[in-house]
Amino acid sequence: MGTLFRIGRTPLVQVDGVHVKLECSNPSGSVKDRLARFLVEQAARRGELALGDTIVEATSGNMGIALALVGRELGYRVKVFMPEHMGSERREMLQALGAEVVLTPRALGFAETLRRRDEHRGRPGHWIPDQFANEDNVRCHRETTGRELVDALAAARVRRLDAFVAGVGTGGTLMGVAEALRERWPRVRIVAVEPAEASALSGGAIGEHGIHGIGEGFVPAILRRERIDAVETVSTREAHAATEALHAEQGWCAGLSSGANLVAARRLAVRGAVVA
């Protein structure tokens, strides 16, 4: 249980004029720790999940790792379906945390990963968090990530906020944080980030890219496009360069989606916008 108490309350720092919440300081290294704990706790509270049950989810890596961490701490089995081309280090971490990992064919895309997961829907003793369609995803980020960000910006004496930038995987972070921020700054612009090579929100082509965790090739059910003011596309090459700079200059173990977010946020910051 001690590990779960370390989830959240992440630092707020400034990088290149952008206010950055360091979600890589969560126990498994990503914002997904918040979501995994929140969804599991809500399901247990509603009686949908019992001790010893199996949590089943489709993931490109981070959510699976977060669920494996939470499952190990709280006494649930975890089975994840993941595209075969995700990094081997993700599989190794999942297995080290006790999760069962099933790989799906690269050629069939993430739709096949979701299909395999859905074969377990309704099975006794199995529970699917359904991160792409579960409204508790939005609620989690409104009540935790978003409110923390509002409080942290207030503590930093930030009176004006022009834009909030976040990559879209499930869309939960963007939607939930947006709701919290707009209670404080009603006119803040909400900016979604997606890979240039797989720009579903922008109506572009859906191809392969290297920014794991965002750009799954479809628009998630919980994403409300009418609440998004702009979409920024970032290439895998740009995300790589920004991430390598974060590693070298800041010493953070950030992933490519963090690099993509920073690329998009800097585009706004250099125009004089106050960005988080």
Secondary structure, DSSP 4 states (H G I P E B T S, - for coil): -TTGGGSS---EEEETTEEEE-GGGSTTSSTHHHHHHHHHHHHHHTTS--TT-EEEEE-SSHHHHHHHHHHHHHT-EEEEEEETTS-HHHHHHHHHTT-EEEEE-GGGHHHHHHHHHHTTTT-TTEE---TTT-HHHHHHHIIIIIHHHHHHHHHTT-----EEEEE-SSSHHHHHHHHHHHHH-TTPEEEEEEETTB-TTTT--B---S-TTS--SS--TT--GGG--EEEEE-HHHHHHHHHHIIIII-----HHHHHHHHHHHHHHTTT--B-
